[in-house]
Amino acid sequence: LPSSAGHVKIGYQAAKLNVGQPVTAIGNAVLKDNNGQYHVAIGNSAGRYGGGSFGAAVGDAAGQRGMNYGSFLGYKAGQFGSGNGNVALGYQAAMGVNGTSTFANTVAVGYQALTALTDGAGNTAVGAETLKATTDGIRNTFLGFQAQRIQNASYNTGVGFKAMYDTSGNHNTAMGYNAFNAAGGKSYGVAIGSRAAEAATNPTGVVAIGSQALVALTTGAGNTAVGYQAGAAVTTGAYNVLIGYAAGDSITNGTNNIALGVNALSTGNHGNSIAIGRDAIGSAASTNSIGIGTSSGRYSTGGNNTLLGVESGTGVNGTSTFANTVAVGYQALTALTTGANNTAIGYQAGDSVLAGTDNTFLGYRTDIVNGNNSFNTVIG
């Protein structure tokens, strides 16, 4: 019953000790030992202790330890949090730990979202069991069922079912189903897309954008992959830049590669290579090579090649092992198989060479009659 002007008290010992400014207390022991003002609390022991002003708590034991500028809705929502400005909506959302939870400026929406929080501040969790294990992590923002459910970390942002589910590292951004899902201390990374970098454990500075981009990555650091299945097979390879549909999708432990284009550096464990253009160095492994232009070096498995131009040094599927080759121009040395140490500059220069070696061609369609001949120089 009302005990002073403006108070509404309904229930056994409701707002028992409160003699200050108006409060509304409905339920057993609601606001019982709370000497704050302008609170509204409904439910058994809701807002029972503490003080402060302008709090609202609805639910059994909701906001029990602190309501100052807070809003709580649900069974034990924000029960043990004593800080200011908290919002908890859902069963045991931001429930905290008795005697140790001092968190403030926290938003928890969903079943057991941020339920273990102690002194971590500035967290936002929306979704059932989101940030469930976070205790002292700070300034995290997560949206999605079980997003970062297992570990305790800080300065992370995640959106999606199980995004960063078991991540303990800091300063990450993950958006998409299972993005950055695996256990480990990865940090300063970005994973956007369904299953993007989902197996990454401890790499630093990883960027995976696209469904299944870097999906198999474990520890390789400094990789950037943009596109569907870009870098999909990379595990321990590091410092690769792979942009395009399936770019570098068969590299496993190769390092220092750059691929730009559909299937560029695809189908092979490349290293120290640059491929720009669709299918550039795209169907076989190659090292220390450069391919610029559609299908440049597509089938070459050799190394130390420089191929500039559409279909330059394309080769033949399954038989091209040439190395130490320079081809500049449209279809320059395009049919080359096992011939090595050839140089061709010009439109279709040396385009008949197969197994010939140590040839030099300079000029429009400069060539030899027998593609297996070697040690020729043709100019003009």
Long-range contacts (C-beta under 8 A, 24 or more apart in sequence): 21-53, 34-67, 36-67, 36-68, 39-67, 41-67, 46-72, 47-72, 50-82, 52-84, 62-88, 63-88, 65-96, 65-98, 65-101, 77-108, 78-108, 81-106, 81-117, 83-121, 88-113, 88-114, 90-128, 97-135, 110-145, 120-154, 150-183, 151-183, 160-194, 169-202, 176-211, 179-208, 203-238, 220-253, 220-255, 244-278, 250-285, 261-294, 264-291, 268-301, 277-310, 281-307, 283-317, 284-315, 284-320, 296-327, 300-325, 300-336, 302-340, 307-332, 307-333, 332-361, 335-371, 339-372, 339-374
